[in-house]
């Protein structure tokens, strides 16, 4: 049987080996045949690991969380998005669920998966409380599947909390929050501290510069207020020109915070999704 090495060119061997080991995994996952095999194998292994863990730790009563990296986060998103639940969950759009890469012509069992119009997915024999997606390209895959916008009330039936964690220089990582609300593209991701409680050098530098700018603005504002007060005492400036806040200036931050809570949908219970 012909294998991948037989059809690979001999030139730039290291680059071709890297492409064969990484990018081709995505092509395999996107093909209908291998997509179902990957989903079945991953679900089976998760159930097996969980069963063995409970076998050796029968007293365990805690919650179960999953950490998925890169393409593995796409696999887990598909699995958790197709878990059957007693109460139907909101979909990605009013008329279309998150569809797998399946071929309806080859599939003899369409429209059998509960409230979703796709092939029945293998089910986990446990509930997942948290899923941490590391360096995930899930946003790109959702756009490829014509889901360029997620409804705010959409959530995964198989998981209550989703966290999209990425390094700012990871070429395979993308943000999820702008898919829920496009305004989130201008909102920075939540910064995670290091293991020792501090922040990376690039963020410490950024915070230092931001603090200097804020202090400069406060000093400027205080100086202007002092000068305006003196001018008013001398009769040069009337009190009505004291710089009353314009429309939207007073309390705009509180309004922005209240709106921000609603911007992130229910994938993480109304909390932030993107962390860096």
Rosetta blueprint (number, residue, H / E / L):
1 X L
2 X L
3 X L
4 X H
5 X H
6 X H
7 X H
8 X L
9 X L
10 X L
11 X L
12 X L
13 X H
14 X H
15 X H
16 X H
17 X H
18 X H
19 X H
20 X H
21 X H
22 X L
23 X H
24 X H
25 X H
26 X H
27 X H
28 X H
29 X H
30 X H
31 X L
32 X H
33 X H
34 X H
35 X H
36 X H
37 X H
38 X H
39 X H
40 X H
41 X H
42 X H
43 X H
44 X H
45 X H
46 X H
47 X H
48 X H
49 X H
50 X H
51 X H
52 X H
53 X H
54 X H
55 X H
56 X H
57 X L
58 X L
59 X L
60 X L
61 X L
62 X L
63 X L
64 X L
65 X E
66 X E
67 X E
68 X E
69 X E
70 X L
71 X H
72 X H
73 X H
74 X H
75 X H
76 X H
77 X H
78 X H
79 X H
80 X H
81 X H
82 X L
83 X L
84 X L
85 X L
86 X L
87 X L
88 X L
89 X L
90 X L
91 X L
92 X L
93 X E
94 X L
95 X L
96 X E
97 X L
98 X L
99 X L
100 X L
101 X L
102 X L
103 X L
104 X L
105 X L
106 X L
107 X L
108 X L
109 X L
110 X L
111 X L
112 X L
113 X E
114 X L
115 X L
116 X E
117 X L
118 X L
119 X L
120 X L
121 X L
122 X L
123 X L
124 X L
125 X L
126 X L
127 X L
128 X E
129 X E
130 X E
131 X E
132 X E
133 X E
134 X E
135 X L
136 X L
137 X L
138 X H
139 X H
140 X H
141 X H
142 X H
143 X H
144 X H
145 X L
146 X L
147 X L
148 X L
149 X L
150 X L
151 X L
152 X L
153 X L
154 X L
155 X L
156 X L
157 X L
158 X L
159 X E
160 X E
161 X E
162 X E
163 X E
164 X E
165 X E
166 X L
167 X L
168 X L
169 X L
170 X L
171 X L
172 X L
173 X L
174 X L
175 X L
176 X L
177 X H
178 X H
179 X H
180 X H
181 X L
182 X H
183 X H
184 X H
185 X H
186 X H
187 X L
188 X L
189 X L
190 X E
191 X L
192 X L
193 X L
194 X L
195 X L
196 X L
197 X L
198 X L
199 X L
200 X L
201 X H
202 X H
203 X H
204 X H
205 X H
206 X H
207 X H
208 X H
209 X H
210 X H
211 X H
212 X H
213 X H
214 X H
215 X H
216 X H
217 X H
218 X H
219 X H
220 X H
221 X H
222 X H
223 X H
224 X H
225 X H
226 X H
227 X H
228 X H
229 X H
230 X H
231 X H
232 X H
233 X H
234 X L
235 X L
236 X L
237 X L
238 X L
239 X H
240 X H
241 X H
242 X L
243 X L
244 X L
245 X L
246 X L
247 X L
248 X L
249 X L
250 X L
251 X L
252 X H
253 X H
254 X H
255 X H
256 X H
257 X H
258 X H
259 X H
260 X H
261 X H
262 X H
263 X H
264 X L
265 X L
266 X L
267 X L
268 X L
269 X L
270 X L
271 X L
272 X L
273 X L
274 X E
275 X E
276 X L
